[in-house]
Amino acid sequence: MAATAVRYLRSVGAATVAGPASIDPLPRPDLRAVAEDERAPVDAAEFRRVLGHFASGVTVVTAYDPADTDGPAGFACQSFASLSLDPPLVAFMVARTSTTWPRIARAGVFCVNVLGAGQGELCRGFAVSGADKFAGIGYAAAPVTGSPLLDGVPAWIDCRIHAVHTGGDHLIVVGRVEALGAADPADGGTAGHGGGDEGTNGPLLFHRGKFGRFAPLTG
């Protein structure tokens, strides 16, 4: 498994040993999982419709590579989960066509910024492609990796890339947690360094194409 991760990271130019990495162009992968004459077993639109019933939290995955002249990288990500307590591992999924992922892979590190209920616009800004996603966005360096820790987020997880696995048209990225933090109610409900109240009032949720808030059941 470790050897597979190293081969993948080398293929996108990530530093796996000390010293500068040799970065080769990343070819666009062939995303077909079935033969050309084989009908896919599930209609793609129906797949999305049914899976949309599963509510999830929303994060922004960020990274910073000092050698990257384009500055920090980041993208909005719903497919995030805790994976292991010992060792502490988390995972996120990213499309193999993502233009942001190769930049994160080259950095070899990332920070998961868990978004609060009032941060829907922040999420939308990181969901677009080809724009300066960090324009006007406040952030600090995460304590271990230096990845952008966005102002006002309720929680954050600072990680190093531990392994990368293929999963059809996506990649499964496993990160080893190096540091993490969460909101202190006494601080107004935000864990980011910039303060403010944009991350308060619980988590940002995504369900059937819309953002929402969490409300506890009563009775």
C-alpha positions as CSV (number, residue, x, y, z in Angstrom):
1,M,0.0,0.0,0.0
2,A,2.8,2.4,0.9
3,A,4.7,1.6,-2.3
4,T,1.5,2.3,-4.3
5,A,1.1,5.7,-2.6
6,V,4.7,6.6,-3.3
7,R,4.4,5.7,-6.9
8,Y,1.2,7.8,-7.3
9,L,2.7,10.8,-5.5
10,R,5.8,10.6,-7.7
11,S,3.6,10.5,-10.8
12,V,2.2,13.9,-9.9
13,G,5.4,15.4,-8.7
14,A,4.9,15.2,-4.9
15,A,8.0,15.2,-2.7
16,T,8.4,11.7,-1.2
17,V,12.0,12.2,-0.1
18,A,14.0,15.2,1.0
19,G,15.1,17.6,-1.7
20,P,13.3,19.1,-4.8
21,A,10.9,16.9,-6.7
22,S,10.9,16.4,-10.4
23,I,7.4,17.3,-11.6
24,D,6.2,15.7,-14.8
25,P,3.0,16.8,-16.6
26,L,-0.1,14.9,-15.3
27,P,-1.9,13.2,-18.1
28,R,-5.7,13.2,-18.1
29,P,-6.7,9.7,-17.0
30,D,-9.1,7.3,-18.8
31,L,-12.1,7.4,-16.6
32,R,-14.1,4.6,-18.1
33,A,-14.8,1.7,-15.7
34,V,-16.6,-0.5,-18.3
35,A,-15.9,-1.6,-21.8
36,E,-17.1,0.6,-24.6
37,D,-19.7,-2.0,-25.6
38,E,-20.9,-2.6,-22.0
39,R,-23.8,-0.7,-20.6
40,A,-23.2,0.8,-17.2
41,P,-25.3,-1.1,-14.6
42,V,-26.7,2.1,-13.0
43,D,-27.9,5.3,-14.7
44,A,-25.7,8.2,-13.7
45,A,-28.6,10.7,-13.2
46,E,-30.4,8.1,-11.0
47,F,-27.2,7.4,-9.1
48,R,-26.8,11.1,-8.2
49,R,-30.5,11.5,-7.4
50,V,-30.6,8.6,-4.9
51,L,-27.3,9.3,-3.3
52,G,-28.3,12.9,-2.9
53,H,-30.6,11.8,-0.1
54,F,-27.6,11.2,2.1
55,A,-26.9,14.4,4.0
56,S,-23.3,15.3,4.5
57,G,-21.2,18.0,6.1
58,V,-19.2,20.3,3.9
59,T,-15.4,21.1,4.0
60,V,-12.8,23.0,2.1
61,V,-9.6,21.1,1.6
62,T,-6.6,23.5,1.3
63,A,-2.8,23.1,0.8
64,Y,0.2,25.3,0.2
65,D,3.4,24.5,-1.6
66,P,6.0,27.2,-1.4
67,A,7.2,26.2,-4.9
68,D,3.8,26.7,-6.4
69,T,3.8,30.0,-8.1
70,D,0.0,30.0,-8.2
71,G,-0.2,30.4,-4.5
72,P,-2.4,28.3,-2.1
73,A,-4.8,25.6,-3.5
74,G,-8.2,24.6,-2.3
75,F,-11.5,23.0,-3.2
76,A,-14.9,22.4,-1.7
77,C,-15.4,18.7,-0.6
78,Q,-18.4,16.8,0.7
79,S,-16.7,13.4,0.6
80,F,-14.8,13.6,3.8
81,A,-14.7,11.2,6.8
82,S,-12.7,10.1,9.8
83,L,-11.0,6.8,9.1
84,S,-8.9,5.5,12.0
85,L,-8.2,6.5,15.6
86,D,-4.9,4.6,15.9
87,P,-3.1,5.9,13.9
88,P,-5.2,9.0,13.5
89,L,-6.3,9.0,9.8
90,V,-9.0,10.8,7.8
91,A,-10.0,10.5,4.1
92,F,-11.5,12.5,1.4
93,M,-12.4,11.7,-2.2
94,V,-11.6,13.9,-5.2
95,A,-12.4,13.5,-8.9
96,R,-9.4,12.4,-11.0
97,T,-10.2,15.3,-13.4
98,S,-9.7,17.8,-10.6
99,T,-7.1,20.5,-11.5
100,T,-6.6,21.4,-7.8
101,W,-5.7,17.9,-6.6
102,P,-2.4,17.7,-8.4
103,R,-1.3,20.8,-6.6
104,I,-2.3,19.3,-3.3
105,A,-0.5,16.1,-4.2
106,R,2.7,18.0,-4.9
107,A,2.4,19.8,-1.6
108,G,2.1,16.4,0.2
109,V,0.0,18.0,2.9
110,F,-3.5,19.5,3.4
111,C,-5.8,21.0,5.9
112,V,-9.5,20.1,6.1
113,N,-11.6,23.1,7.0
114,V,-15.0,22.1,8.3
115,L,-17.6,24.7,7.4
116,G,-20.2,26.2,9.6
117,A,-23.9,26.9,8.8
118,G,-23.2,30.5,7.8
119,Q,-20.4,29.7,5.3
120,G,-22.4,28.6,2.2
121,E,-21.0,31.4,0.1
122,L,-17.5,30.5,1.2
123,C,-18.2,26.9,0.0
124,R,-19.5,28.2,-3.4
125,G,-16.4,30.2,-3.9
126,F,-14.2,27.1,-3.5
127,A,-16.5,25.0,-5.7
128,V,-15.7,27.1,-8.9
129,S,-12.9,26.3,-11.3
130,G,-10.5,28.8,-12.8
131,A,-11.0,31.6,-10.3
132,D,-8.8,33.0,-7.6
133,K,-10.5,31.2,-4.8
134,F,-8.5,32.9,-2.0
135,A,-9.3,36.5,-3.1
136,G,-10.6,38.3,-0.1
137,I,-10.5,35.2,2.1
138,G,-8.8,35.5,5.5
139,Y,-6.7,32.6,6.6
140,A,-3.6,31.6,8.7
141,A,-1.1,28.9,8.3
142,A,-2.1,25.6,9.9
143,P,0.4,24.8,12.8
144,V,2.2,21.8,11.3
145,T,1.9,21.8,7.5
146,G,1.4,25.5,6.8
147,S,-1.8,24.8,4.8
148,P,-4.4,27.6,4.8
149,L,-6.6,27.5,7.9
150,L,-9.6,29.6,6.9
151,D,-10.9,32.2,9.3
152,G,-14.1,31.4,11.2
153,V,-14.3,27.7,10.6
154,P,-15.8,25.6,13.4
155,A,-13.1,22.9,13.1
156,W,-9.9,22.0,11.2
157,I,-7.7,19.0,10.7
158,D,-4.1,19.4,9.6
159,C,-2.7,16.4,7.7
160,R,0.1,14.8,5.7
161,I,-0.8,12.6,2.7
162,H,-0.5,9.0,4.0
163,A,-1.9,7.0,1.0
164,V,-3.8,7.5,-2.3
165,H,-6.1,4.8,-3.7
166,T,-8.0,4.7,-7.0
167,G,-11.8,4.4,-6.8
168,G,-13.3,4.5,-10.3
169,D,-13.4,8.1,-11.5
170,H,-12.3,9.4,-8.1
171,L,-9.2,9.1,-5.9
172,I,-9.4,8.2,-2.2
173,V,-6.9,10.3,-0.3
174,V,-5.9,9.2,3.2
175,G,-4.3,11.8,5.5
176,R,-2.4,11.3,8.7
177,V,-3.6,13.8,11.2
178,E,-0.7,16.0,12.6
179,A,-2.9,18.6,14.4
180,L,-6.5,19.6,14.8
181,G,-8.8,22.0,16.6
182,A,-12.4,22.8,17.1
183,A,-14.6,25.7,18.2
184,D,-14.7,26.7,21.8
185,P,-18.2,28.0,22.7
186,A,-16.6,30.6,24.9
187,D,-14.9,32.1,21.7
188,G,-18.2,32.5,19.9
189,G,-18.2,29.1,18.1
190,T,-15.4,29.5,15.6
191,A,-12.0,27.8,15.5
192,G,-10.4,29.8,12.7
193,H,-7.7,32.4,13.6
194,G,-9.7,35.3,12.3
195,G,-12.7,35.1,14.6
196,G,-16.0,36.5,13.5
197,D,-19.4,34.7,13.7
198,E,-19.7,33.3,10.1
199,G,-19.1,29.8,11.3
200,T,-21.5,29.7,14.2
201,N,-24.9,28.0,14.6
202,G,-23.8,24.5,13.9
203,P,-22.4,22.8,10.8
204,L,-23.1,23.5,7.2
205,L,-25.0,20.5,5.7
206,F,-25.7,19.5,2.1
207,H,-28.8,17.5,1.1
208,R,-30.4,17.0,-2.3
209,G,-28.5,19.9,-3.9
210,K,-29.2,22.5,-1.1
211,F,-27.4,23.8,1.9
212,G,-29.0,23.5,5.3
213,R,-28.5,23.6,9.1
214,F,-28.6,21.0,11.8
215,A,-31.4,21.1,14.4
216,P,-31.5,18.6,17.3
217,L,-34.6,16.4,17.7
218,T,-36.8,17.2,20.7
219,G,-39.2,15.1,22.7
